[in-house]
Amino acid sequence: MSVLVRFAPSPTGFLHVGNARVALINWLFAKAHGGYFLLRFDDTDLERSKQEYVDAIVRDLSWLGLDWDKKAYQSQRLAAYDAAAEKLKAEGRLYPCYETPEELEYKRKRLLSRKLPPVYDRAGLHLSDDQRAAFEAEGRKPHWRFKLEHRTVEWDDLVRGNSHVDCASLSDPVLIRGDGSFLYTLPSVVDDVDFGVSHIIRGEDHVTNSAPQIQLFEALGAPAPRFAHLPLMTDITGAGLSKRLGSQSLQDWRDQGIEAMAMNSLLAKLGTSDAIEVRTSLEQLEDEFDIGHFSRATPKFDPAELGHLNARLLHALPFEMVTPRLEAMGVNASPALWTAVHGNLSSLAELRDWAQVVDGPVVPVIEDPAFTAAAADLLPPEPWDDTTWTTLTNAVKAATGRKGKALFHPLRLALTARENGPELKNLLPLVGRDKAAKRLRGETA
Ligand SMILES: Nc1ncnc2c1ncn2[C@@H]1O[C@H](COP(=O)(O)OP(=O)(O)OP(=O)(O)O)[C@@H](O)[C@H]1O
């Protein structure tokens, strides 16, 4: 059986890092097994699903490099869900119920007050034709429940291990609302059957659905896929993430200059037994991927860790890998500038700043005009290379008697107008003698 997995977001908000982790793990699982990755939009909730979010999800996944073999929209597959519902109705597995929400709540409370589990009593299943007709005559529209077989359903979860649920302890799930719209369960299972999904890898928020879903697969005459339920990611304080609330959105991180591979490096390893290290390509992560390494502990998303990975990635990237991005950003950078500054970058956007320092104009910061003017007089003739800075500072030290911070700091401030930055031995030759001399004399250059 070939491997086919799916990432199935509802387009009701911007993807957060928890969603992205599930998408990445699905994608890596597909690649590691020579399989296929389906992107499915769970967009049956027409009120809240928006094209804007579909576009954003496509943009976010493309940014991460997670391409898909097929894309599907649940809103375009309603006929398949209707057909499956009809089949289940004909077989007596889907039955109409007429209780109002208030009546259901009353039943629930009564059971709870008697210390009994609030399981639906299947009143709808036992209605006579006349009783149904009477409800319909009152104008009630039925909702439809799936009749569970009262037995224990077992599955071997790839993350949680052996799992089992006694379906006698569950209410028959509602699959179709009173207004005729489908809840999540039926469309999801029908799609998984029709597309031939072999492994469902998703967040733990869906784990309680699994046993009824397995029964639904069987009722539709299809074997259930394998399941993997990953613990839900939280933020660093332990608070949950929500697409609708816009927490920790991928696009915010992208806008803040985080590299896709820094994000992938973190998300692929967080909550696993592997060390979190920077990886420059998805292929590397694919080679290292093993779903068995994912633990059941809650992964916490730590922005500081992401920042470190981003910096380490920028240090590791060769110039050729960033040139298309720099061109798109309109940054005029040379291989020499990259070599000089990439070890100091915490985001690629900072390169723009260093290109500006090299190209000018820079308004120098002068702490001691006599001192920096003296340094200007001591600038050696060009050509300059990475020994020039040492030549200059040795000469200034000999002439002024200054050393350490008192020597270096005023020179850096005059030459770059910045307190800190890359080593001046690499930067100074790029600035060149003309601009360096002007800046040391306090002129904008
Ligand atoms: N915090 C999380 N950590 C890991 N996976 C998550 C998290 N939240 C959702 N997922 C998973 O992301 C996938 C997409 O789910 P879904 O579109 O329902 O996202 P959601 O964040 O729960 O959205 P919403 O906030 O709109 O309910 C599912 O597999 C879901 O299990």
The ligand as an ORCA input file, in Angstrom:
! r2SCAN-3c Opt
* xyz 0 1
  N      -1.546     23.616     19.100
  C      -1.440     22.681     18.168
  N      -0.349     21.902     18.122
  C      -0.225     20.962     17.187
  N      -1.148     20.699     16.243
  C      -2.252     21.442     16.229
  C      -2.468     22.469     17.196
  N      -3.649     23.035     16.920
  C      -4.163     22.376     15.841
  N      -3.318     21.432     15.426
  C      -3.482     20.529     14.292
  O      -3.422     21.305     13.095
  C      -4.212     20.685     12.091
  C      -5.143     21.706     11.482
  O      -6.188     21.913     12.384
  P      -7.201     23.097     12.446
  O      -7.335     23.732     11.121
  O      -8.429     22.633     13.151
  O      -6.375     24.100     13.385
  P      -6.702     24.830     14.766
  O      -5.478     25.618     15.128
  O      -7.232     23.858     15.753
  O      -7.788     25.843     14.300
  P      -8.864     26.649     15.057
  O      -8.158     27.576     16.026
  O      -9.465     27.371     13.892
  O      -9.742     25.623     15.710
  C      -4.901     19.515     12.777
  O      -4.179     18.345     12.502
  C      -4.823     19.846     14.241
  O      -4.816     18.680     15.026
*
